[in-house]
């Protein structure tokens, strides 16, 4: 089972969201810890860059890195689908 961690940037972004959205994000993210690849989609990245994945939560997205060697899911960013990719990629 993977451990779920948040960057300070991701925590700050989530706190800025509406309370209902915050609650939904914090409820859904722990459910993917058993098998994360079943729930996420890979983001297109430049060759050689660390692979990133997205989790769709309604109109919001959580962008994360999955580190298999340490069994860690690191949430890098979260926000509305219109702006979350501009900040991350």
Biotite code that builds the C-alpha atoms (Angstrom):
import biotite.structure as struc

atoms = struc.array([
    struc.Atom([0.000, 0.000, 0.000], chain_id="A", res_id=1, res_name="UNK", atom_name="CA", element="C"),
    struc.Atom([1.291, 3.429, -0.965], chain_id="A", res_id=2, res_name="UNK", atom_name="CA", element="C"),
    struc.Atom([1.776, 6.319, 1.460], chain_id="A", res_id=3, res_name="UNK", atom_name="CA", element="C"),
    struc.Atom([0.056, 9.596, 0.484], chain_id="A", res_id=4, res_name="UNK", atom_name="CA", element="C"),
    struc.Atom([2.039, 12.833, 0.896], chain_id="A", res_id=5, res_name="UNK", atom_name="CA", element="C"),
    struc.Atom([1.345, 16.439, -0.081], chain_id="A", res_id=6, res_name="UNK", atom_name="CA", element="C"),
    struc.Atom([3.790, 19.171, -1.045], chain_id="A", res_id=7, res_name="UNK", atom_name="CA", element="C"),
    struc.Atom([3.383, 22.493, 0.760], chain_id="A", res_id=8, res_name="UNK", atom_name="CA", element="C"),
    struc.Atom([2.320, 24.009, -2.541], chain_id="A", res_id=9, res_name="UNK", atom_name="CA", element="C"),
    struc.Atom([-0.465, 21.427, -2.959], chain_id="A", res_id=10, res_name="UNK", atom_name="CA", element="C"),
    struc.Atom([-1.706, 21.916, 0.610], chain_id="A", res_id=11, res_name="UNK", atom_name="CA", element="C"),
    struc.Atom([-1.814, 25.673, 0.072], chain_id="A", res_id=12, res_name="UNK", atom_name="CA", element="C"),
    struc.Atom([-3.739, 25.293, -3.201], chain_id="A", res_id=13, res_name="UNK", atom_name="CA", element="C"),
    struc.Atom([-6.270, 22.912, -1.642], chain_id="A", res_id=14, res_name="UNK", atom_name="CA", element="C"),
    struc.Atom([-6.860, 25.271, 1.301], chain_id="A", res_id=15, res_name="UNK", atom_name="CA", element="C"),
    struc.Atom([-7.775, 28.047, -1.165], chain_id="A", res_id=16, res_name="UNK", atom_name="CA", element="C"),
    struc.Atom([-10.597, 25.951, -2.637], chain_id="A", res_id=17, res_name="UNK", atom_name="CA", element="C"),
    struc.Atom([-14.217, 25.856, -1.494], chain_id="A", res_id=18, res_name="UNK", atom_name="CA", element="C"),
    struc.Atom([-14.736, 23.760, 1.664], chain_id="A", res_id=19, res_name="UNK", atom_name="CA", element="C"),
    struc.Atom([-16.887, 21.175, -0.147], chain_id="A", res_id=20, res_name="UNK", atom_name="CA", element="C"),
    struc.Atom([-14.207, 20.719, -2.805], chain_id="A", res_id=21, res_name="UNK", atom_name="CA", element="C"),
    struc.Atom([-11.481, 20.432, -0.152], chain_id="A", res_id=22, res_name="UNK", atom_name="CA", element="C"),
    struc.Atom([-13.461, 17.736, 1.633], chain_id="A", res_id=23, res_name="UNK", atom_name="CA", element="C"),
    struc.Atom([-14.059, 15.835, -1.583], chain_id="A", res_id=24, res_name="UNK", atom_name="CA", element="C"),
    struc.Atom([-10.355, 15.919, -2.526], chain_id="A", res_id=25, res_name="UNK", atom_name="CA", element="C"),
    struc.Atom([-9.235, 14.779, 0.934], chain_id="A", res_id=26, res_name="UNK", atom_name="CA", element="C"),
    struc.Atom([-11.807, 11.946, 0.888], chain_id="A", res_id=27, res_name="UNK", atom_name="CA", element="C"),
    struc.Atom([-10.977, 10.653, -2.608], chain_id="A", res_id=28, res_name="UNK", atom_name="CA", element="C"),
    struc.Atom([-7.170, 10.769, -2.558], chain_id="A", res_id=29, res_name="UNK", atom_name="CA", element="C"),
    struc.Atom([-6.673, 8.140, 0.187], chain_id="A", res_id=30, res_name="UNK", atom_name="CA", element="C"),
    struc.Atom([-8.863, 5.677, -1.725], chain_id="A", res_id=31, res_name="UNK", atom_name="CA", element="C"),
    struc.Atom([-6.273, 5.325, -4.514], chain_id="A", res_id=32, res_name="UNK", atom_name="CA", element="C"),
    struc.Atom([-3.444, 4.206, -2.201], chain_id="A", res_id=33, res_name="UNK", atom_name="CA", element="C"),
    struc.Atom([-4.135, 0.505, -2.722], chain_id="A", res_id=34, res_name="UNK", atom_name="CA", element="C"),
    struc.Atom([-3.610, 0.545, -6.507], chain_id="A", res_id=35, res_name="UNK", atom_name="CA", element="C"),
    struc.Atom([-2.938, 4.085, -7.806], chain_id="A", res_id=36, res_name="UNK", atom_name="CA", element="C"),
    struc.Atom([-2.380, 3.182, -11.462], chain_id="A", res_id=37, res_name="UNK", atom_name="CA", element="C"),
    struc.Atom([-5.957, 1.927, -11.707], chain_id="A", res_id=38, res_name="UNK", atom_name="CA", element="C"),
    struc.Atom([-7.345, 5.416, -10.952], chain_id="A", res_id=39, res_name="UNK", atom_name="CA", element="C"),
    struc.Atom([-4.939, 7.885, -12.583], chain_id="A", res_id=40, res_name="UNK", atom_name="CA", element="C"),
    struc.Atom([-3.983, 8.920, -16.115], chain_id="A", res_id=41, res_name="UNK", atom_name="CA", element="C"),
    struc.Atom([-0.453, 9.772, -17.241], chain_id="A", res_id=42, res_name="UNK", atom_name="CA", element="C"),
    struc.Atom([0.320, 13.340, -18.289], chain_id="A", res_id=43, res_name="UNK", atom_name="CA", element="C"),
    struc.Atom([2.317, 13.983, -21.454], chain_id="A", res_id=44, res_name="UNK", atom_name="CA", element="C"),
    struc.Atom([5.747, 15.196, -20.377], chain_id="A", res_id=45, res_name="UNK", atom_name="CA", element="C"),
    struc.Atom([9.029, 16.024, -22.135], chain_id="A", res_id=46, res_name="UNK", atom_name="CA", element="C"),
    struc.Atom([11.380, 13.122, -22.669], chain_id="A", res_id=47, res_name="UNK", atom_name="CA", element="C"),
    struc.Atom([13.492, 12.478, -19.575], chain_id="A", res_id=48, res_name="UNK", atom_name="CA", element="C"),
    struc.Atom([11.177, 14.360, -17.202], chain_id="A", res_id=49, res_name="UNK", atom_name="CA", element="C"),
    struc.Atom([9.677, 12.631, -14.189], chain_id="A", res_id=50, res_name="UNK", atom_name="CA", element="C"),
    struc.Atom([6.326, 11.077, -15.114], chain_id="A", res_id=51, res_name="UNK", atom_name="CA", element="C"),
    struc.Atom([3.324, 12.817, -13.590], chain_id="A", res_id=52, res_name="UNK", atom_name="CA", element="C"),
    struc.Atom([-0.231, 11.569, -13.257], chain_id="A", res_id=53, res_name="UNK", atom_name="CA", element="C"),
    struc.Atom([-3.621, 13.209, -12.855], chain_id="A", res_id=54, res_name="UNK", atom_name="CA", element="C"),
    struc.Atom([-6.645, 12.160, -10.860], chain_id="A", res_id=55, res_name="UNK", atom_name="CA", element="C"),
    struc.Atom([-9.974, 13.526, -12.071], chain_id="A", res_id=56, res_name="UNK", atom_name="CA", element="C"),
    struc.Atom([-12.229, 14.777, -9.263], chain_id="A", res_id=57, res_name="UNK", atom_name="CA", element="C"),
    struc.Atom([-15.200, 16.341, -11.037], chain_id="A", res_id=58, res_name="UNK", atom_name="CA", element="C"),
    struc.Atom([-13.943, 19.580, -12.613], chain_id="A", res_id=59, res_name="UNK", atom_name="CA", element="C"),
    struc.Atom([-10.886, 19.536, -10.359], chain_id="A", res_id=60, res_name="UNK", atom_name="CA", element="C"),
    struc.Atom([-7.610, 17.685, -10.844], chain_id="A", res_id=61, res_name="UNK", atom_name="CA", element="C"),
    struc.Atom([-4.901, 16.412, -8.543], chain_id="A", res_id=62, res_name="UNK", atom_name="CA", element="C"),
    struc.Atom([-1.472, 16.166, -10.166], chain_id="A", res_id=63, res_name="UNK", atom_name="CA", element="C"),
    struc.Atom([0.869, 13.680, -8.563], chain_id="A", res_id=64, res_name="UNK", atom_name="CA", element="C"),
    struc.Atom([4.096, 11.757, -8.868], chain_id="A", res_id=65, res_name="UNK", atom_name="CA", element="C"),
    struc.Atom([4.091, 8.067, -8.011], chain_id="A", res_id=66, res_name="UNK", atom_name="CA", element="C"),
    struc.Atom([7.358, 6.733, -6.628], chain_id="A", res_id=67, res_name="UNK", atom_name="CA", element="C"),
    struc.Atom([7.256, 2.946, -6.789], chain_id="A", res_id=68, res_name="UNK", atom_name="CA", element="C"),
    struc.Atom([10.639, 2.425, -5.113], chain_id="A", res_id=69, res_name="UNK", atom_name="CA", element="C"),
    struc.Atom([9.427, 4.155, -1.914], chain_id="A", res_id=70, res_name="UNK", atom_name="CA", element="C"),
    struc.Atom([5.700, 3.327, -2.293], chain_id="A", res_id=71, res_name="UNK", atom_name="CA", element="C"),
    struc.Atom([4.803, 7.023, -2.123], chain_id="A", res_id=72, res_name="UNK", atom_name="CA", element="C"),
    struc.Atom([2.161, 9.067, -3.928], chain_id="A", res_id=73, res_name="UNK", atom_name="CA", element="C"),
    struc.Atom([3.267, 12.706, -3.825], chain_id="A", res_id=74, res_name="UNK", atom_name="CA", element="C"),
    struc.Atom([0.498, 15.206, -4.575], chain_id="A", res_id=75, res_name="UNK", atom_name="CA", element="C"),
    struc.Atom([2.188, 18.126, -6.325], chain_id="A", res_id=76, res_name="UNK", atom_name="CA", element="C"),
    struc.Atom([-0.755, 20.316, -7.252], chain_id="A", res_id=77, res_name="UNK", atom_name="CA", element="C"),
    struc.Atom([-4.539, 20.436, -7.077], chain_id="A", res_id=78, res_name="UNK", atom_name="CA", element="C"),
    struc.Atom([-7.049, 22.837, -8.524], chain_id="A", res_id=79, res_name="UNK", atom_name="CA", element="C"),
    struc.Atom([-9.579, 23.562, -11.221], chain_id="A", res_id=80, res_name="UNK", atom_name="CA", element="C"),
    struc.Atom([-8.886, 21.860, -14.536], chain_id="A", res_id=81, res_name="UNK", atom_name="CA", element="C"),
    struc.Atom([-8.472, 25.191, -16.355], chain_id="A", res_id=82, res_name="UNK", atom_name="CA", element="C"),
    struc.Atom([-5.473, 26.312, -14.330], chain_id="A", res_id=83, res_name="UNK", atom_name="CA", element="C"),
    struc.Atom([-3.860, 23.346, -12.590], chain_id="A", res_id=84, res_name="UNK", atom_name="CA", element="C"),
    struc.Atom([-1.745, 22.240, -15.564], chain_id="A", res_id=85, res_name="UNK", atom_name="CA", element="C"),
    struc.Atom([-0.282, 25.723, -16.164], chain_id="A", res_id=86, res_name="UNK", atom_name="CA", element="C"),
    struc.Atom([1.195, 25.723, -12.657], chain_id="A", res_id=87, res_name="UNK", atom_name="CA", element="C"),
    struc.Atom([2.583, 22.194, -12.815], chain_id="A", res_id=88, res_name="UNK", atom_name="CA", element="C"),
    struc.Atom([3.804, 21.278, -16.290], chain_id="A", res_id=89, res_name="UNK", atom_name="CA", element="C"),
])
